[in-house]
Amino acid sequence: MMDDLDRAIINRLQGGFPVCDHPYAVVAEQLGTSEVDLLARLEKLLKDRVLSRFGPMYHAENLGGGLSLAAMKIPEADFERVAAIVNAMPEVAHNYARDHSLNMWFVLATETPQMQGEAIARIERDTGYPVFNMPKIKEYFIGLNLQV
């Protein structure tokens, strides 16, 4: 269960993170708590899977990497097995089930554009299913801030 401070932490951190020597102390002060409490709460929110990730968002292409949206068509009976394999790959983020013939969608981010093909080949080999790769052609930014 989240309390008011947990909600305030999530709401505050969606809007950005201070770039300074002690960013957690700055956020803690803004929220009226201690740095130790803030860090402990973030760890608990991650451990309890209230948050799936807490960290910076990078533009892979600006750093020389590759970024794609990928999809797979997985039989329902095999979905959990395939999801476990795909989710274990460090290149995979944001894997979601969808009500569509292509029912597994995920983001594939690699250190280089060439590594996209290697990661896709590993997924196909390890799961036994083809990956439909949809590399980004144009980027659109839509700010999304979900108040909890």
C-alpha positions as CSV (number, residue, x, y, z in Angstrom):
1,M,0.0,0.0,0.0
2,M,1.2,3.5,-0.8
3,D,0.8,6.3,1.6
4,D,0.6,10.1,0.8
5,L,4.4,10.4,0.9
6,D,4.9,7.5,-1.6
7,R,2.4,9.2,-3.9
8,A,4.2,12.5,-3.5
9,I,7.5,10.9,-4.3
10,I,6.2,9.3,-7.5
11,N,4.4,12.5,-8.6
12,R,7.5,14.6,-7.9
13,L,10.0,12.4,-9.6
14,Q,7.9,12.1,-12.8
15,G,8.6,15.7,-13.6
16,G,12.4,15.5,-13.5
17,F,15.3,15.0,-11.2
18,P,17.7,17.7,-10.0
19,V,21.2,17.6,-11.5
20,C,23.4,18.5,-8.6
21,D,25.8,16.9,-6.1
22,H,23.0,15.6,-3.8
23,P,19.8,15.2,-5.8
24,Y,18.1,12.9,-3.4
25,A,18.7,15.3,-0.6
26,V,17.1,18.1,-2.6
27,V,14.1,16.1,-3.5
28,A,13.7,14.9,0.1
29,E,13.8,18.4,1.4
30,Q,11.1,19.4,-1.2
31,L,8.9,16.6,0.1
32,G,9.5,17.2,3.8
33,T,11.4,14.0,4.4
34,S,14.9,12.8,4.8
35,E,17.3,11.5,2.1
36,V,17.5,8.2,3.9
37,D,13.7,7.8,4.0
38,L,13.4,8.8,0.4
39,L,15.9,6.2,-0.7
40,A,14.4,3.5,1.4
41,R,10.9,4.3,0.0
42,L,12.2,4.2,-3.6
43,E,13.8,0.8,-2.9
44,K,10.6,-0.5,-1.4
45,L,8.5,0.8,-4.3
46,L,10.8,-1.0,-6.7
47,K,11.0,-4.2,-4.7
48,D,7.2,-4.3,-4.4
49,R,6.9,-3.6,-8.2
50,V,4.9,-0.5,-7.6
51,L,7.6,1.0,-9.8
52,S,9.1,-1.1,-12.5
53,R,12.1,1.1,-13.1
54,F,13.6,4.3,-11.7
55,G,16.4,5.9,-13.7
56,P,17.2,8.2,-16.6
57,M,15.7,8.0,-20.0
58,Y,18.4,8.2,-22.8
59,H,18.0,8.9,-26.5
60,A,19.8,5.8,-27.7
61,E,20.3,7.2,-31.2
62,N,22.0,10.4,-29.9
63,L,24.5,8.2,-28.0
64,G,25.2,6.1,-31.1
65,G,22.7,3.3,-30.3
66,G,19.7,1.7,-31.8
67,L,16.0,1.9,-30.8
68,S,13.1,-0.1,-32.1
69,L,9.6,-1.1,-31.2
70,A,9.2,-4.8,-31.7
71,A,6.3,-7.2,-31.6
72,M,5.7,-10.9,-31.6
73,K,2.8,-13.3,-32.1
74,I,2.8,-15.7,-29.2
75,P,0.3,-18.4,-28.5
76,E,-1.4,-17.8,-25.1
77,A,-0.2,-21.1,-23.8
78,D,3.4,-20.1,-24.4
79,F,3.2,-16.4,-23.5
80,E,4.7,-16.6,-20.0
81,R,7.7,-18.6,-21.1
82,V,8.4,-16.3,-24.0
83,A,7.9,-13.2,-21.8
84,A,10.4,-14.5,-19.3
85,I,13.0,-15.0,-22.0
86,V,12.4,-11.6,-23.6
87,N,12.3,-9.7,-20.3
88,A,15.6,-11.3,-19.2
89,M,17.4,-9.6,-22.1
90,P,19.2,-6.3,-21.1
91,E,18.3,-4.7,-24.4
92,V,14.5,-5.1,-23.8
93,A,12.3,-2.6,-21.9
94,H,8.6,-1.9,-21.6
95,N,7.3,-5.4,-22.6
96,Y,3.5,-5.5,-22.7
97,A,0.8,-7.9,-23.6
98,R,-1.7,-6.6,-26.2
99,D,-5.1,-7.7,-27.3
100,H,-4.0,-8.1,-31.0
101,S,-2.7,-10.8,-33.2
102,L,0.7,-9.4,-32.4
103,N,0.2,-9.8,-28.7
104,M,3.7,-9.0,-27.3
105,W,5.2,-5.6,-27.8
106,F,8.5,-4.3,-26.4
107,V,11.1,-1.6,-26.9
108,L,14.5,-2.8,-28.0
109,A,17.5,-0.5,-27.2
110,T,21.0,-1.5,-28.2
111,E,24.4,0.1,-27.9
112,T,24.8,0.3,-31.7
113,P,22.2,0.1,-34.5
114,Q,24.0,-3.1,-35.7
115,M,23.3,-4.8,-32.4
116,Q,19.5,-4.6,-33.1
117,G,19.8,-7.5,-35.5
118,E,21.9,-9.5,-33.1
119,A,19.4,-9.0,-30.3
120,I,16.4,-9.9,-32.5
121,A,18.2,-13.0,-33.7
122,R,18.8,-14.1,-30.1
123,I,15.2,-13.5,-29.2
124,E,14.0,-15.5,-32.2
125,R,16.5,-18.3,-31.5
126,D,15.7,-18.5,-27.8
127,T,11.9,-18.3,-28.1
128,G,11.3,-20.0,-31.5
129,Y,9.1,-17.2,-32.7
130,P,9.8,-14.4,-35.2
131,V,10.2,-10.8,-34.1
132,F,8.6,-8.0,-36.1
133,N,11.0,-5.1,-35.9
134,M,9.6,-1.6,-36.3
135,P,12.5,0.9,-36.1
136,K,11.7,4.5,-35.3
137,I,11.5,6.7,-38.3
138,K,10.5,9.9,-36.6
139,E,10.3,10.8,-32.9
140,Y,7.4,12.6,-31.3
141,F,7.5,13.7,-27.7
142,I,4.3,13.6,-25.7
143,G,4.7,14.6,-22.1
144,L,2.9,12.1,-19.8
145,N,2.7,12.7,-16.1
146,L,0.4,10.2,-14.2
147,Q,-0.6,11.7,-10.9
148,V,-1.1,9.0,-8.3
